[in-house]
Every structure is written in structure tokens, then in C-alpha cells.
Amino acid sequence: MSALTLCCLLRAVPGQEAGLHRYEDAVLVLVADHGGTVLQRAVGDGGDGQPHEVQILRFPDATALDGYVADPRRVRMADERDRVVARTDVFPVDLRT
């Protein structure tokens, strides 16, 4: 099994930018419980259709990612997520320097 590095682009429901960041503050704490790491979080203003937040996450393997996605604590936050997050795009990346 190989590590997964993911890029997540998040766009807030209009007027819910602060709520998106609060939700992400809460849910990203769970990543470590599944062996993952939040490598980077970048916050933008969402202007011109750009994301409000960009995250780079690493998980040891797909099983760890699946565990994070299915974590009951994360699932319980789904209503809040739906209220504040308009769109999420997640895709695998290779980091280069």
C-alpha cells in the first residue's frame, strides 16, 4: 500500500465563509486519528470563483482515508458541512519542490 496525498479545494456557501473555516477546524482534527496529516491549509477570499480554502492532506493508504471519511464523529457533522460548504473538489497529487 502506498501513501495518498490529496488536494482539497473548498468553496463556501455565500455568507458562510467563517462557518466553512470553523467546520474545517473541527473536522481536520480527526485526520490524525486515522494516521493522516494535514500538510497545509491555505485560506483565500474566494474571489472570482476561487476556493475559500485549499488543503493538502496525506494518508498512509486508502484504508486510512476510508476510515476518516466514515468516522462517526465526522458523519455527525454532515449537516453543518452541508450548511456551510457549497463545493469540495478532492484529487490526488504528487508534491514536488
ABEGO torsion letter per residue (X at the ends): XBBBBBBBBBBBBBGAAAAAAAAAAAAAAAAAAAGBBBABBBBBAGBGGBBABBBBBBBABAAAAAAAAABAAAAAAAAAAAAABABBBBBBBBBBX
